[in-house]
């Protein structure tokens, strides 16, 4: 994710905590930058909004993953990098570790899952944890792309909800990779069509 995309993501996250609807958010953005859409703002204007949201306590300050495990293997370094990128704690990865190593004991041999990353030593377990973190990163990236495209077309998430009406798991689209991919494809096609239409107009 680029630094610009991260700024837009922070604006969306913070503004969603301050404003009840899309119109209020866009009006606030226009009041402070002259633009209603994040996609039309400069990086400096986006940073200004992020600073305002931090001042209003709507955005938490950036954080690293926290404590450093004593196991400094390449696997652990990769886990730390993924956690830092998504601003998640080690506890998040340990919840994943607990599930992939057995959870409550129903999944594999009946033994409970491993509760600390420092106690994970098997390559397959590390790979499963990293794969789950990559999946989470992909979901967040796709959701950010959806938010960016909606913003560029002055649309709200209600457009997505209407688009998915009647489809299985529609209410969970923010966490569903196939649905997110389909939404991104649709919105990209819509953007391309609108641009082509504008070019074709006399």
N, C-alpha and C positions, 0 to 999 in steps of 0.2 A: 504494500500500500504506500503510495507516494505521500510526501509531507502535506501536499495540498488536500488530498483525500482525507488525511487524518484531521486536518483543520475543519473540513466540512462535516466530518463525522462528529467531532467535538461540539460544533455548533448545533447539530441536530439533537445530540444527546442532551446537552445543557438546556436548549430551548424547550425541549419536550417536558422538562421538569418545571419550567417557569410558566409556560403558556398552555392553555387548555385546548386550543385548536390551531389549525394551520394558518388561518387568516391572522390571528394575533401574532404568531411567530413571524410571518412575512412582513407585517406592519412594523414590528419592532426592528427587523433587519433593515427595512427601508429607512426608518427614522435615524439609524446609526451609520448607514453606509450609502444611502441613496439607491440601493438595489434591493429588490424583493427576493431575488433568487441567488442562492449561494454560488451557483455555477457562473454567474456574471460578475462576481466580486473578484477583486485582486487578492493576492495572498495577504497583503498588509491589512485589507479590510476584514478578511476572515480572522486574522490574528487579533484584530481589535475586538471583534465579537467574542472570541474565545476569552480574551482578557476580562471583558465585561461579565461574562458568565462565571468566570472564576471568582471575580469580586463578589458576585451575588451568591456564591457557594453552590451554584448549579453544576459545576464541574469540579471534581476532586483533583488535587494536584497530581501530576504524573508520579508513578511509583514503580519501583523495580519489584522483582518477585519476592524480595524479602531475604530471609536467612539463606545462607549458602550451605547446601549439604556437604558433608566431608568427602563424599564420593565424587571426585572430579573427573569422571570418565567422559569420553566424547558424547555418550548418550545423555548424561546429566547436563552437559554444556548445551546440548541442543534443546533439551526441555527448558532450561533456564531462558534461552534465547526466545523461544516461543511464548513463554509466560510473560516475559518482558515486553514483547511486541504487542501482546493483547492486554497488557497491564493487569495480569492475573497473579494470584498468590501461589506459593508452593502448595498451600492447602487444596487449591483447585486440582493440581496435578495429582496430589495424594488421594483425592476422592476417586479420580480415574484409576490410579494404581490399585486401589482397594477393590474396585469393581473388576478390573481385568485379571486380577490375581485370585479371584474367588468370591469376593463380596462377603455375603453372610454364610457362604459355604455351600450354596445350592448349585453353583455352576460347574464345579469340577470335582474335586475329591472329597468335598465336605469340610475341608479346612477353611477357616475364615481368611479373607484377603489380607494382604500386606498393607499396613497402615502408614508406614513411613517410606519415602523414596530411598532413604539411605539403606533400607533393608532389601531393596530390589537388586538382584544380581543376575538374573537370567536374561539373555539377549532377547528372547521372544517377548518377555514382559516389557522390557524397555521399548521394543519396537511397537508393541500394542499401545503403550502410553503415548508415544510420539505420534503414531497414526491418529489417535483420538484427538490430540492437540492440533494436528494439521487439519482435521475435519472441522474442528471448531473455528480455526483461522479462516478456512474456506467459507464457512457460513457467514462469518462476520464481514468478509470481503465482498461476498455477493450481496449481502444486505446493504452494505455501504454503496455498492453500485446501483442498486434499486433506488435508494434514497437520492442519490446524485441525479439519476435520470428523471425521477419524478420531479425533483426540484427544478431541473432544467426546463421541464415542460409545464411548470406551474400546476402540477397535479399533487394530490395528497394520497395517503395510503388507502383511502376509501376507494380510489380507482382500482387498486389491486384487489381489494376485497370484492368489488363487483365483478372484476375479471375472473376471479376464482370461484364465484358463487356456484354451489352445487358440486364442486370437485372434492374428492376425498382428501382429508387432512387440510382443507383450506384454512381452517382457523389457526393452524400451526405453521403457516407458510414461512414465517421468519426463521424457523429452525429446520426447514426441510430443503435440502440441497437440490433435488430434482425440481421442486416447485420454484425455488429461487432462480435456478438456471433458466427455466421456462419464462419466468417473469422478465429477466434481463433480456432474453432474446426478443420477447414481445416489445419491450420498451425501446430496444435498439432499432427494431424494425419501424416502430412508430416515429422515432426521431428521424430516421432516414427518409421515411415517407413524407413527413412534414417539411423537411429541408428540400426534398425534390419538388414538392408542390410549390414551395415559395420561389424556387429558382424558375419554375415553369411559368409563373404568373408574369404577365406583361408589365 
